[in-house]
Amino acid sequence: MVVELICVGTELLLGNIVNTNAAYLSEQCAALGLSCYFQSVVGDQAERMTSVLDCAAKRSDIVIMCGGLGPTEDDLTKEVAAKYCGKELQVDERSMERIAEYFTRRDLKPTENNWKQAMLPEGAVIFDNNNGTAPGMAIETDNVKVILLPGPPNELIPMFEESVVPYLKKLTPGIILSQTVKLCGVSESRVETELKDLIDNQTNPTIATYAKTGEVHIRVTAKADTKKDANKLIKPVVKDIKNRYGQDVYTTDEAVTLEKAVVDLLIANELTVTCAESCTGGLLSARLINVPGVSDAYKAGFVTYSNKAKRKLLGVKKTTLQKHGAVSKQTAEEMVKGIALETKADVAVAVTGIAGPDGGTKEKPVGLVYIACDVKGNTTVKEFHFSGNRMIIREATVSAALRLMRSCMLEYFSKVTFGEKK
C-alpha cells in the first residue's frame, strides 16, 4: 500500500520548527512495509490544504496529516479533511469526557475553544491522546483513508505507536516484521558498499540502512503469512550481517540505544563509571543517566570547563596546560587518570575539545576533540575531528565517547579472558 505524508503548519514553512515528524513517520511507515513516494508541507490555509490533500488522495491509499488539530481558529486540518471526505462534524462524548478529565487532573479550567477538539467527523476511527487534548482519527472513504495526528511529537509518537500502528497493520494482508541491526563506529557508505550483494538481491526480506550520529542502523523487513514465517526469513539475514560486522554490532534490539548497551556492559561486569567533561558540558553523563538502572554503575560526573577546574578537581598539571593546552592528548590523559583516581571508578572517560564557533586556530581547529578512556588502569586516548555547528560537534563527541568506552571495555574483557590482564 502507498502512504503519503502531509505536515501542516505555517511555522514549518517559515523554519520556526524543524519538521521531525516527517522523518519519524517515514521511518515507521517503511518498517510497516508501506511505500511512501511523496511528502508535503502546507500552511494553515484551508484552500491550499484542500488542494494538497486532493492531490495526495488521488495517488495514495493512505494519507497521514499531522498538525492543525489544536483549539485555535487556524487549526483547520480536521475541518478540511472532514469536508473533503464528505463527513459532518459531530460531538464525540468520549472525547469530551477525556478533555474534561485532562484539565481536571491539572487543576485547570478549559476555555470554550478547547471543546472544539471534541468535534469529530462522523464514523471516524478515534485514536485516544494520552498526552494532550487533541484526539487523532482515521476518516475512511471508498478510495482513501485519511489519518489525522496531532503535531507535537510528544503526542504524535505515542499515539502512532499505541493506536495507528495496530490500525495500519489491519489494512495490510499478512504479517510485516522488522528487526534492526545497530552498528557503531562504521560509516553508512561503507556499510552500503559492503552489503551491496545483499541489497542488490533483496526481494523478501528487504534491507535498508539508516545513518545516525556515529551509528548505522540496518533494518531487515520481511512479509509473510505468520510471524513465525517472517522470523524465518529475517533470521539468516541478520545472522549474516552480524557475522560480517562482529563487535561493531552493539544490538539487534530496536529498543536498545548505544548508551544502554554501554550501561548494560558495565552492570553485567559489575563495573563502575565516572565522567570528566569539558566541551560536552555534561551531555555524556546525561546520556548515561538517562538509562534506567544506571545507578548501579554511575559514580560521579565532573564538568571541568576551565583550566582551574581541570587542575583543582582532576589534578591536571599546570605545566601540561601551559605546554600543550587544554585541548590536547596530554590533558585528556591526565583528566581521565585524575578522575579515575579521585572517584576510584573502574571505568573513567574524559573529554576535551573545541566546539566552536570561536576558539579554533590553524593548529587546533574547531571540531578538534580528544577523548580518553581508562578501564582499570588501561588508558586509551583518541583524537577526533568533527564538523558542524556547536551542538552537532558536542553530540558527535558524546557518541564517539560512548563508542570508545564500549570498545575499551570489550578489549579489556578480551585480554582478561586470554589471561593478559588481571
C-alpha positions as semicolon CSV with decimal commas, in nm:
position;residue;x (nm);y (nm);z (nm)
1;M;0,000;0,000;0,000
2;V;0,109;0,356;-0,070
3;V;0,112;0,618;0,206
4;E;0,164;0,993;0,170
5;L;0,255;1,241;0,443
6;I;0,123;1,595;0,479
7;C;0,263;1,808;0,760
8;V;0,052;2,112;0,840
9;G;0,176;2,437;0,987
10;T;0,291;2,776;0,868
11;E;0,564;2,761;1,135
12;L;0,716;2,468;0,943
13;L;0,725;2,666;0,620
14;L;0,891;2,958;0,798
15;G;1,152;2,734;0,955
16;N;1,048;2,819;1,309
17;I;1,010;2,449;1,387
18;V;1,215;2,160;1,250
19;N;0,992;1,900;1,085
20;T;1,095;1,594;1,285
21;N;0,751;1,435;1,241
22;A;0,813;1,363;0,872
23;A;1,137;1,179;0,945
24;Y;0,976;0,975;1,222
25;L;0,663;0,883;1,024
26;S;0,861;0,795;0,711
27;E;1,079;0,553;0,901
28;Q;0,785;0,396;1,082
29;C;0,582;0,354;0,764
30;A;0,879;0,190;0,590
31;A;0,907;-0,056;0,877
32;L;0,540;-0,143;0,827
33;G;0,603;-0,218;0,460
34;L;0,421;0,090;0,333
35;S;0,565;0,270;0,031
36;C;0,600;0,648;0,065
37;Y;0,665;0,838;-0,259
38;F;0,562;1,192;-0,166
39;Q;0,569;1,427;0,134
40;S;0,427;1,778;0,159
41;V;0,430;2,071;0,398
42;V;0,141;2,317;0,378
43;G;0,050;2,625;0,577
44;D;-0,264;2,681;0,783
45;Q;-0,486;2,788;0,495
46;A;-0,796;2,586;0,404
47;E;-0,782;2,619;0,026
48;R;-0,416;2,518;-0,001
49;M;-0,466;2,234;0,246
50;T;-0,757;2,103;0,039
51;S;-0,550;2,119;-0,279
52;V;-0,261;1,924;-0,125
53;L;-0,498;1,666;0,027
54;D;-0,678;1,619;-0,305
55;C;-0,352;1,555;-0,486
56;A;-0,237;1,306;-0,221
57;A;-0,568;1,121;-0,204
58;K;-0,571;1,062;-0,580
59;R;-0,234;0,884;-0,584
60;S;-0,213;0,714;-0,244
61;D;-0,410;0,458;-0,043
62;I;-0,342;0,626;0,291
63;V;-0,280;0,994;0,368
64;I;-0,133;1,087;0,705
65;M;-0,179;1,451;0,805
66;C;-0,012;1,581;1,120
67;G;-0,064;1,914;1,290
68;G;-0,354;2,155;1,296
69;L;-0,574;1,968;1,545
70;G;-0,550;2,231;1,819
71;P;-0,825;2,452;1,962
72;T;-0,747;2,778;1,780
73;E;-0,907;2,924;1,469
74;D;-0,609;2,849;1,247
75;D;-0,620;2,477;1,340
76;L;-0,810;2,362;1,032
77;T;-0,685;2,012;0,949
78;K;-0,984;1,824;1,086
79;E;-1,234;2,060;0,925
80;V;-1,061;2,045;0,586
81;A;-1,024;1,665;0,592
82;A;-1,384;1,608;0,702
83;K;-1,523;1,835;0,430
84;Y;-1,305;1,671;0,164
85;C;-1,422;1,325;0,270
86;G;-1,787;1,433;0,286
87;K;-1,822;1,385;0,660
88;E;-2,009;1,607;0,906
89;L;-1,850;1,706;1,236
90;Q;-2,034;1,596;1,548
91;V;-1,973;1,592;1,921
92;D;-1,787;1,284;2,041
93;E;-1,896;1,235;2,401
94;R;-1,598;1,020;2,496
95;S;-1,356;1,283;2,371
96;M;-1,550;1,548;2,566
97;E;-1,504;1,343;2,883
98;R;-1,132;1,288;2,819
99;I;-1,073;1,658;2,759
100;A;-1,258;1,745;3,082
101;E;-1,050;1,487;3,273
102;Y;-0,729;1,628;3,124
103;F;-0,798;1,974;3,268
104;T;-0,935;1,844;3,598
105;R;-0,619;1,640;3,664
106;R;-0,411;1,955;3,616
107;D;-0,647;2,176;3,817
108;L;-0,702;2,395;3,512
109;K;-1,015;2,541;3,358
110;P;-1,069;2,477;2,986
111;T;-1,158;2,765;2,758
112;E;-1,457;2,740;2,526
113;N;-1,244;2,668;2,221
114;N;-1,098;2,356;2,385
115;W;-1,429;2,178;2,322
116;K;-1,372;2,223;1,951
117;Q;-1,133;1,930;1,977
118;A;-1,424;1,701;2,065
119;M;-1,599;1,781;1,736
120;L;-1,504;1,483;1,520
121;P;-1,602;1,353;1,173
122;E;-1,895;1,113;1,173
123;G;-1,789;0,749;1,159
124;A;-1,422;0,825;1,218
125;V;-1,195;0,577;1,398
126;I;-1,080;0,770;1,706
127;F;-0,727;0,747;1,846
128;D;-0,703;0,849;2,213
129;N;-0,446;1,111;2,305
130;N;-0,291;1,016;2,639
131;N;-0,054;1,313;2,636
132;G;-0,273;1,603;2,525
133;T;-0,627;1,713;2,441
134;A;-0,646;1,659;2,063
135;P;-0,763;1,309;1,967
136;G;-0,632;1,158;1,647
137;M;-0,856;0,987;1,394
138;A;-0,888;0,796;1,069
139;I;-1,152;0,906;0,818
140;E;-1,234;0,621;0,584
141;T;-1,375;0,652;0,233
142;D;-1,402;0,403;-0,053
143;N;-1,088;0,542;-0,218
144;V;-0,861;0,661;0,060
145;K;-0,806;0,656;0,435
146;V;-0,706;0,989;0,586
147;I;-0,528;0,967;0,922
148;L;-0,505;1,284;1,132
149;L;-0,246;1,317;1,409
150;P;-0,158;1,600;1,650
151;G;0,156;1,798;1,567
152;P;0,357;1,794;1,894
153;P;0,598;1,496;1,876
154;N;0,536;1,405;2,240
155;E;0,171;1,348;2,144
156;L;0,217;1,217;1,788
157;I;0,478;0,949;1,859
158;P;0,298;0,764;2,142
159;M;-0,036;0,791;1,957
160;F;0,117;0,646;1,642
161;E;0,278;0,358;1,827
162;E;-0,018;0,281;2,052
163;S;-0,306;0,326;1,809
164;V;-0,206;0,393;1,449
165;V;0,036;0,102;1,408
166;P;-0,231;-0,158;1,502
167;Y;-0,476;0,021;1,270
168;L;-0,234;0,017;0,977
169;K;-0,141;-0,347;1,034
170;K;-0,508;-0,441;0,988
171;L;-0,507;-0,277;0,645
172;T;-0,223;-0,486;0,507
173;P;-0,266;-0,861;0,444
174;G;-0,023;-1,095;0,619
175;I;0,243;-1,004;0,871
176;I;0,516;-0,743;0,826
177;L;0,804;-0,786;1,071
178;S;1,128;-0,593;1,110
179;Q;1,448;-0,636;1,304
180;T;1,718;-0,372;1,330
181;V;2,090;-0,443;1,348
182;K;2,268;-0,147;1,506
183;L;2,634;-0,078;1,431
184;C;2,868;0,179;1,581
185;G;3,196;0,310;1,450
186;V;3,129;0,241;1,080
187;S;3,001;0,477;0,811
188;E;2,679;0,436;0,614
189;S;2,869;0,448;0,282
190;R;3,095;0,165;0,396
191;V;2,802;-0,044;0,514
192;E;2,607;0,013;0,193
193;T;2,912;-0,089;-0,013
194;E;2,984;-0,397;0,196
195;L;2,619;-0,508;0,191
196;K;2,574;-0,437;-0,180
197;D;2,538;-0,807;-0,260
198;L;2,251;-0,841;-0,013
199;I;2,084;-0,514;-0,113
200;D;2,106;-0,584;-0,488
201;N;1,949;-0,927;-0,448
202;Q;1,683;-0,833;-0,194
203;T;1,322;-0,931;-0,251
204;N;1,181;-1,057;0,074
205;P;1,318;-0,966;0,324
206;T;1,428;-0,617;0,228
207;I;1,729;-0,433;0,373
208;A;1,755;-0,060;0,440
209;T;2,033;0,140;0,605
210;Y;1,986;0,450;0,817
211;A;2,265;0,684;0,927
212;K;2,259;0,809;1,286
213;T;2,518;1,017;1,474
214;G;2,815;0,781;1,492
215;E;2,597;0,483;1,410
216;V;2,438;0,293;1,123
217;H;2,113;0,102;1,166
218;I;2,028;-0,179;0,924
219;R;1,660;-0,266;0,915
220;V;1,564;-0,609;0,782
221;T;1,193;-0,632;0,698
222;A;1,003;-0,942;0,592
223;K;0,645;-1,006;0,486
224;A;0,480;-1,343;0,544
225;D;0,153;-1,510;0,639
226;T;0,257;-1,554;1,002
227;K;0,502;-1,401;1,245
228;K;0,687;-1,733;1,262
229;D;0,734;-1,741;0,886
230;A;0,852;-1,378;0,883
231;N;1,107;-1,458;1,154
232;K;1,239;-1,746;0,947
233;L;1,305;-1,507;0,660
234;I;1,472;-1,244;0,880
235;K;1,691;-1,469;1,095
236;P;1,952;-1,581;0,835
237;V;1,996;-1,227;0,701
238;V;2,052;-1,083;1,049
239;K;2,296;-1,367;1,124
240;D;2,488;-1,289;0,804
241;I;2,513;-0,919;0,894
242;K;2,628;-0,999;1,248
243;N;2,896;-1,234;1,115
244;R;3,023;-0,962;0,881
245;Y;3,050;-0,689;1,144
246;G;3,128;-0,877;1,465
247;Q;3,179;-0,642;1,761
248;D;3,069;-0,342;1,556
249;V;2,716;-0,474;1,617
250;Y;2,607;-0,350;1,956
251;T;2,247;-0,475;1,949
252;T;1,969;-0,624;1,738
253;D;1,703;-0,491;1,974
254;E;1,517;-0,184;1,843
255;A;1,471;-0,051;2,197
256;V;1,841;-0,062;2,291
257;T;2,040;0,259;2,246
258;L;2,419;0,285;2,239
259;E;2,422;0,431;2,590
260;K;2,208;0,143;2,715
261;A;2,446;-0,106;2,554
262;V;2,734;0,064;2,737
263;V;2,548;0,067;3,069
264;D;2,447;-0,299;3,024
265;L;2,816;-0,388;2,974
266;L;2,909;-0,203;3,292
267;I;2,637;-0,363;3,502
268;A;2,689;-0,714;3,362
269;N;3,056;-0,695;3,460
270;E;2,995;-0,514;3,792
271;L;3,195;-0,209;3,684
272;T;3,154;0,149;3,797
273;V;3,195;0,455;3,574
274;T;3,270;0,822;3,608
275;C;3,299;1,111;3,359
276;A;3,506;1,428;3,326
277;E;3,372;1,663;3,061
278;S;3,485;1,992;2,917
279;C;3,335;2,081;2,578
280;T;3,038;1,842;2,618
281;G;2,935;2,013;2,940
282;G;2,757;1,714;3,096
283;L;2,592;1,574;2,781
284;L;2,778;1,244;2,815
285;S;2,669;1,200;3,175
286;A;2,313;1,290;3,075
287;R;2,306;1,019;2,808
288;L;2,429;0,759;3,055
289;I;2,199;0,872;3,336
290;N;1,901;0,853;3,101
291;V;1,934;0,472;3,110
292;P;1,717;0,308;3,379
293;G;1,927;0,115;3,631
294;V;2,245;0,315;3,569
295;S;2,265;0,397;3,941
296;D;2,422;0,052;3,984
297;A;2,722;0,171;3,780
298;Y;2,745;0,551;3,764
299;K;2,951;0,711;4,041
300;A;3,008;1,076;3,955
301;G;3,042;1,333;3,681
302;F;3,262;1,642;3,666
303;V;3,212;1,933;3,425
304;T;3,559;2,090;3,428
305;Y;3,527;2,364;3,170
306;S;3,800;2,597;3,295
307;N;4,169;2,520;3,328
308;K;4,143;2,596;3,700
309;A;3,873;2,330;3,739
310;K;4,086;2,080;3,550
311;R;4,375;2,146;3,786
312;K;4,180;2,162;4,113
313;L;3,930;1,879;4,058
314;L;4,117;1,641;3,828
315;G;4,480;1,706;3,911
316;V;4,584;1,814;3,561
317;K;4,932;1,966;3,590
318;K;4,972;2,338;3,532
319;T;5,278;2,267;3,319
320;T;5,074;2,033;3,098
321;L;4,815;2,303;3,033
322;Q;5,084;2,564;2,966
323;K;5,287;2,344;2,732
324;H;5,015;2,150;2,547
325;G;4,695;2,344;2,613
326;A;4,355;2,237;2,748
327;V;4,271;2,065;2,419
328;S;4,546;1,809;2,388
329;K;4,615;1,439;2,420
330;Q;4,822;1,503;2,732
331;T;4,546;1,697;2,908
332;A;4,281;1,437;2,819
333;E;4,504;1,163;2,960
334;E;4,566;1,348;3,286
335;M;4,195;1,428;3,313
336;V;4,091;1,063;3,286
337;K;4,361;0,939;3,519
338;G;4,277;1,211;3,768
339;I;3,908;1,135;3,782
340;A;3,969;0,759;3,798
341;L;4,194;0,815;4,098
342;E;3,959;1,066;4,261
343;T;3,644;0,850;4,234
344;K;3,805;0,503;4,233
345;A;3,584;0,407;3,939
346;D;3,660;0,100;3,729
347;V;3,592;0,289;3,406
348;A;3,659;0,658;3,351
349;V;3,614;0,876;3,045
350;A;3,732;1,231;2,981
351;V;3,651;1,474;2,702
352;T;3,818;1,797;2,597
353;G;3,779;1,981;2,268
354;I;3,687;2,293;2,072
355;A;3,314;2,303;1,994
356;G;3,323;2,648;1,833
357;P;3,222;2,860;1,667
358;D;3,517;3,052;1,817
359;G;3,839;2,936;1,976
360;G;3,989;2,746;1,684
361;T;4,333;2,801;1,534
362;K;4,519;2,658;1,235
363;E;4,694;2,408;1,462
364;K;4,383;2,336;1,667
365;P;4,071;2,394;1,454
366;V;3,711;2,396;1,567
367;G;3,597;2,035;1,594
368;L;3,924;1,902;1,735
369;V;3,839;1,672;2,026
370;Y;4,039;1,437;2,247
371;I;3,862;1,157;2,432
372;A;4,034;0,941;2,689
373;C;3,905;0,620;2,844
374;D;4,058;0,428;3,132
375;V;3,950;0,074;3,219
376;K;4,111;-0,048;3,539
377;G;4,434;0,140;3,471
378;N;4,448;0,073;3,097
379;T;4,430;0,415;2,929
380;T;4,344;0,493;2,567
381;V;4,337;0,843;2,416
382;K;4,188;0,914;2,072
383;E;4,192;1,225;1,857
384;F;3,879;1,321;1,660
385;H;3,792;1,588;1,407
386;F;3,424;1,677;1,385
387;S;3,246;1,932;1,169
388;G;2,920;2,122;1,205
389;N;2,783;2,374;1,449
390;R;2,849;2,378;1,821
391;M;2,565;2,140;1,912
392;I;2,646;1,893;1,635
393;I;3,010;1,877;1,744
394;R;2,912;1,822;2,106
395;E;2,664;1,546;2,017
396;A;2,916;1,379;1,785
397;T;3,169;1,389;2,069
398;V;2,929;1,218;2,309
399;S;2,859;0,946;2,054
400;A;3,231;0,893;2,000
401;A;3,290;0,877;2,377
402;L;3,026;0,606;2,415
403;R;3,181;0,408;2,130
404;L;3,527;0,441;2,282
405;M;3,400;0,329;2,623
406;R;3,242;0,023;2,468
407;S;3,546;-0,073;2,260
408;C;3,786;-0,023;2,552
409;M;3,575;-0,241;2,778
410;L;3,545;-0,515;2,515
411;E;3,921;-0,504;2,457
412;Y;3,983;-0,530;2,832
413;F;3,742;-0,824;2,867
414;S;3,915;-0,999;2,576
415;K;4,256;-0,961;2,739
416;V;4,121;-1,083;3,072
417;T;3,970;-1,388;2,901
418;F;4,305;-1,479;2,747
419;G;4,493;-1,415;3,070
420;E;4,672;-1,100;2,962
421;K;4,514;-0,885;3,232
422;K;4,411;-0,941;3,589
